[in-house]
Amino acid sequence: MAIDIEAINKKIEQESAFIDKITNEVSKVIVGQQYMIERLLIGLLANGHILLEGVPGLAKTMAVKTLSSTIQTKFQRLQFTPDLLPADILGTLIYDQRKGDFTTKKGPIFSNLVLADEINRSPAKVQSALLEAMMERQVTIGENTFLLDDPFLVLATQNPIEQEGTYPLPEAQVDRFMLKLSVGYPSKDEELEIMRRMAGKEKIETQAVVDPKDIIAARSLVKDVYIDEKVERYIIDIVFATRNPEEYGLNELKGLIDFGASPRASINLHVAAKAHAFLKRRGYVTPEDVRAIGLDVLRHRLIVTYEAEAEELTSEDIVRKVLNKIEVP
C-alpha cells in the first residue's frame, strides 16, 4: 500500500499546481480569510455546495466572485430578495404565438458556478427551488428535465438568522450543503490592509488561470486518495456520537440534541477529508484532516433542543464536544 500512496503523492504534486495559481489570484483581492478560501477550494475539489454565514461586509460575496473569475467557466450571481420567484432562478415556459406552442426559457441556474447571494432573504419556496439542482444536478421545467453542466457548484451566502428580514433555510436544503462556513472578522493588520486597498486608486484585476478540465481531473484524483479503515470508523463514530451521545460517554449531551447528523454527513466528511488531504499535497487521509473539516461538515446538520438553547449551547458547541471526546485512531 505504501507504494500506491507514494504514487498518489507524486501524482498530486503534478496535478495540484492549479491550486497555487487560484490562491495567488484570489489573494490579490481578498486579504486574509485563508480559512474561507481553503474551504471554497475543498468545495470545488469535493464537488460539494457551500454555505457561507457571516454579517454583511466580510467579503463573502467578493471571495466567491473572485474565485469564479480565476476559472474559465460560466458564473451567475443571484440576488435573493423577498419578491423573487422560483421561475426567476430555474426558468419557465413561454408561449410562442407564431408556433402556437410553449418554448423553454432557461434561468440563471444553468451555469457552472452559481452565487446565491443572501439566500435567506427569500422565502422557503424560492430556497427550495434549488433542491433538485443541488442534489441531482438537473432542473425540471414543465415536462422537460435538463442536465446541468459539469462542474456545477452552488456557493450561497447568508446573514445570521437573528437579523431582520431573514428566513431560516429548511432543514432539507441546509443538509444539501456539504460545508457551512462561519466567516469571522479580520485581524487588525488585515483590516488595515483592506482599508488601504479599498482606498487606493487602482482597480485590482484577476485573470482566469484554470480550465474546468483541471478541476474535473483533480476531483477524480481526490477519489483515489487513500483512507484507512480506522479513519473511516473514526468518521462513523463521530457521526453516531451525535445521534447516541450516551453510548460514547457524552452523558452531558443527553437531552440537548433533537436530531443527530444524517448519513449524508458521513459521506461528506469522508469526501471532504480526502479533499483536505489533497490540498495538503498528501495521498492519504489522517485523523487531523477529519478534525479540521469536521465542524464545517456537521455544524448545520445537528438540530438542538430547546433545553440546549436555554443553556445557550449551539450546534457548534456540541460538535466540538464530540470531536474532543471521540478517541483518535
Secondary structure, DSSP 8 states (H G I E B T S, - for coil): -HHHHHHHHHHHHHHTHHHHHHHHHHHHH--S-HHHHHHHHHHHHHT--EEEE--TTSSHHHHHHHHHHTBSS-EEEEE--TT--HHHHHEEEEEETTTTEEEEEE-TTSSSEEEEETGGGS-HHHHGGGHHHHHHSEEEETTEEEE--SS-EEEEEE--TTSTT-----HHHHTT-SEEEE-----HHHHHHHHHHHHSSS-------B-HHHHHHHHHHHHHSB--HHHHHHHHHHHHHHH-GGGGT-GGGTTTEEE---HHHHHHHHHHHHHHHHHTT-SB--HHHHHHHHHHHHTTT-EE-HHHHHTT--HHHHHHHHHHHS---
